[in-house]
Amino acid sequence: MKITFLPSDYLINVLRNLEDIQRVESSFFLRAVKIKNHSSKKIQLIKYQFDIQRDSKILKTISYDKEMIKKKAEDVSGLIDALTHPDLAKLILGTAEFWNKENLSINELEQNQETGLRLEHFVYMDKEPVDQLTFTVFYTENSEEKKEEIIIPLKQYTCKNHYIFPLKGAWIPVNTFDNPYQHRRMHSQEFGFDLVKVDKDMNLSTNSGKKNEMFSFYGEEVIAIADGVVVDSFDQLPDNPAAGELLPEEDLGKIIMELGYLPIAAGNYVVIEHPDKEYSFYAHLIPNSLKVKNGEKIKQGQVIGLLGNSGNSTAPHLHFQLMQGPNPLTARGLPCKFTNLTGLEGEKIKIIDKNFSIIYAN
């Protein structure tokens, strides 16, 4: 048996200090697991087990029985059926190929058959961070009970540069990594977030049919978070006509055929390479609003485009993420810390980890 996982080297463990109870919250996300039978004999899967550990000591155990194993396998099968374009697989998994649909099975695996699971989110509170996740598969082969395990390292990530916020003034971040059901389900977007403002009545309005120009922050200047070089950009996709309204499906289909899935997802965008191979990504910009071009060296705080409603967007907003590579489909997402953010009461904020909080960039 061989077990592989995504991301393939380690999981990023994001920490949140819970000062009131003197605890540290560890939060990490296992994107996908593949279990393949390399034996000539059929095996029967019995149980999956996750052990959250620190210094090799087990602190918490989570187990899945046969019925849950079956449900997890069916979920994988459904995902593969839904991935009709290779770019969709890259967006979710970071790679176009992981499981082989032709070899997919459920609880019983013949030789070279495989199964798996995806999107496992773990949160653990203790006095110290956890540093390891062990995944064990219990199975029978010729009525003999066996097991196979892998050790998955958990690491904190420290930004290699000093970054400022990509917008000025007061904003509300939504779909942050604190919400495991949105951006975090996609590889490069794991620590991405969207930025919006409330209207004059203090409502977070995204009513369908509301025209883009009716949003007070539509057209706000988007700025570079640090010095760098523009390595990719696109600015030819029309804005969606209004909140809740996308471009006609016929137009979207032509764009996918010609340019792939990225412009459909991101709309008009900019990718900037910063020192030490960190990359920032700014999406859903207004068409023809880009102030920079590929290969151009830019400075921190320089205007790069205007906030819009292009691509896979339900209303005007800026989608932002930091990445480990230049391709927003396959690069690993990274947590980003900022140097110029404060909260509602003036408290210093380094990392955005709360949905619908109010932040201010000076």
N, C-alpha and C positions, 0 to 999 in steps of 0.2 A: 504494500500500500504506500502511496505517496500523497502527502498533504501539502498543498501550496496555498498561499494567501496573498491578498492585495490590501494595502500597498506591500510590496514584496520584501522590504528590508526591515521596516519598523513602523510602529504606529506613533503618531504625535499625541502626546498626553498634555492636554491643556489644563493648567491649574487655576483654581479660583480660591483665594483666601477668604474663609468664612470667619471673620474676626470675632463675631459675637459668640460663637460656640468653639472658637479656637481649633478649627479644623481646616484641612485643605481638601478641596474637591478635585479629584482626578477625573477627567473626561476624555475618552478616546473612542475611536470609531474603526471597526474592522469592516472593510469594504466587501470582501468576498473570500470564500474558501472553496477550494476544489479538492475532492477526495477521489483518488483513482486507484482501481485495483490492478496491480501489476502481476498478481499471482495467477497461475493457471487454474486455480480453484475458485469456485463461487464463494462469496462472502455475504454474510447477513449483518447489517448494521443494527446495533442494539441501543447505543447511547452516545450522545455527544456531551462533553464536559468542558466547561471553561473554569480555570482557576486563576483568580486575580491574586498577584503575589508582590511581595517586597522582600528583597534579599533572599529569594527562593522560598520564603515562608508563605503558605497559603492563607489568605485573609478572607476570601469569599469564593464559594463554588456555585456555579450555575449549570444545571443539567437539562438536557433535552431527551425525552423518551422516543420510542419508535414512531409514535403518532406525530410528534413534532418534527422528527427527522423527515418524515414523509411530506409534511406541509412545507418545510424549508426547501426540499427538492422540487416540489410543485411550483413554488415561488420562483426558483431559478429557471425552470422550464418556461414559465410565463414571461419572464424577463427576456429570455432569448427570442421568443416569438415576437416580442414587441420591438426588438432591436432591428428594424428593417433597413437601417443605413449604418455602415461602419462607424460614422462619426458619432452616432448615438451611443454605441458601445464605448467609444473613447470618452465621451462626456461623462458617462456613469462610472465606468471601470478604470479609465485611464489607458486602455488598450482595446484594439479591435477584436482580439481573440483571447479568451480565457477558458471557458468551457467549450467542449465540442458537442454540439447538439446531437450528432449522430450516435454518440457514445453515452448519452445521458440516461440515467436510470433513477430508481427511487431508493428502496431499502435494501434490495439485493443487487450485488454487482458481480457480473461475470468478468472474465479477464478483459482488461482494457476499458471496461465501463467506468463511468464516473458519476458523481453527484456533488452536492455542495450546499452552501447557504450564503446569504449576503446581508449586508446592512445591519450589523450587530453594534449597538451603541451601549457603552458601559460608563457608568458613573459610580465612583466610590469615594466616600468621605472618611478621612482618618487624620491623625496628627502629622503624618508624612505622606508624600506622594507614593503611588505604587510604581513599579518599574518593569513588570513582566506579566504577560498573559500566556498561560499554557492551555493549549487546546488538545483534548484527547478524544480519540474515536475508539469506542469499544465495539467489537464485532466477533462473530463466530466464523470459523473455517473448519469444515469437517467436524462439526459439533464441538470443536475446541474453542474456548473463549480466549480472545487475544485483544491487544490494544496497541494503538499507535499514537504518538503525541508529537507536537511541535511546540517550540518555545518562541513566542513573539515578543521582541523587545518593545518597551514603551519608553519614549524619550521626549523631553521638553525641547522646544525649538526656540532659539534666540535670534532675533533679527540681526543681520550683519550691518545694517545701515540705520541712520536716524531719519525717521519719516515724519512728514507733516500730513495733515488730513487733506484729502483731495478736493474739499469744498471749504468755503469760508462761512462763518456765522453759525446759527443754531439749526440742528438737523435731528431727525429721528431715524435710527437704524432699525431695519426690519429684516427678518429671515437671517439672523446672525447664527453662529455655530451653536448657540444656546438652544436653537430649535433644530432637532435632528431630522425633521421631516421635510425640509426645504433644500437649501443649498448644500447642506452637509451630505446629502445623498449622492452628490456628484463629485467626481475625483478632484478636479482643479478648483471647484467652488467650495470645498469643505469649510474654509474659513472666510468665504466671501460674504458680503452683505449688501443690502439695498439702502438707499438714502432718500428720504422724502421729508416734506414739511407739512405741518397742519395749515388749514386755511384760516381766514380772518376770524372765523367763529370757533377756532381751536378744534376743528374736526379733521380727522385723517381721511379725507374724501377721495375715493377712487370710483365714483359713480360711473356706470357705463353710459357712454354717450357724451360725457363731458369733454369738450374740446381741449386740446393740449394747451392752447394759449390761456385757458381759464385757470390753469395751475400757476400760482404766483412764482414758483421756482423753476418753471419751464424756461430754458435758455440761460440758467445760471452758469457761470464760468467754472469749468473743471480744471484743476491745476495739478501739475506733476508733484508727486510726494517727495521726490529727491532728484538730484542730478542723475542724468543717464543718457541713453541713446534710444531713439525710437526704432524698434526692430520690426514692427508690424502695425498696420493700420488699415482701416476701411471706412469710407464715408459716402457710399453711393446708394444706400438703402433708404427709401422714403420712410418718414415717420409713420407710425400707425395713425389713422385719421382721428382717433379719439380714444378715451379710456375704455377698455373692454372691447375694442375693435381692432382686429388684425388686418393685414393686407389680404387681398383675395388669395384663395388657395392656389389658383392657377399661377399667379405671380410668384408665390413662395416655391412652388414646384420647380419653376424655371430657374430660380436662384439656386436651389439645392443641386440641380443638375449641372449648373455652370460653375458654382463656387463652393459647393459642399454645404455642410450644416452650420458652420460657425457664424456666417452673417445672419442666418435665420435666428439663431439663438442670441447672439450678442448685439445684433443690429450694427450700427456704426461704432467703431472701437479703436482704441490705441493700446499698444503693448510697449512698455519701456523697460529696457535692461538697465539695472543699477549695478554698482560694484559688487563683486563676490557672487555674481550669478543669481541675483534676486530680480524678479520681474513683476512690475505692476500692470494691472489690466483694468481699463475703464470702458464700460459698455453702455449701449442704448443712447448714444450721442445723436444730436441733430445732424441730418445729412448736410454735407458741404460746410460743416462748421469747424472742421479740424484746423487748428492753427499750426500744426507741425506735420512733417513728412518723414517717411522712412529714411533712416540713416542720419537724421538730424540730432545733434547734441543739444540737450536742453538743460535748464537749470531748475533747481527746486523752487516751486511756487509759480513757474511759468504756465500761462494758460495754454491748454492743449486742445480744448474744444468746448462745446456747450451741451448742457444736460438736455436730453430729449426723450423720445418715446419710440425708438426704433427696435426692431427685432422681437424677441419673445418677451414682450413687456405689456402689462395690463394698464399702465398709466405712466406718465413722466416720472423718471427716477434715474439715479445713477447706480449701476452695479459696479462694485469694486472688489478686487481680490489681489492678493500677493501670491506669487507662484515661484516654483523652483526651476522653471524653464520657460521658453518663449511661446509655446503652443498652448492656448487656453483649453484645448480639448484633452491633451495628454499630460501636461505638466502637473506636478503635485502642488496642491494648495498649501499655503503656509499661513500661520497666524501672524498678523501685522500689528506692531506696536507703534503708537504715535506720540509725538513729543509736545503737541500743542492743543490737547483736548482737556476740557473741564466738564463736570456734570452740572446738574440743576442747582446744586448748592455750592458750586465753585470748587468741588473736589477734583483733584487731578485724576484723569483717566488715561491709562496706557493702552489697554486693549478693549475692544468693543465686544462684550460678551452677554449683553442683555437686550432682548427684543423690546422695542418701543420705549427705550429710555430716551432722555433728551440730552444731547451733547452740544458743546459749543467749541468751535475752532477759532482761536484768536489770530 
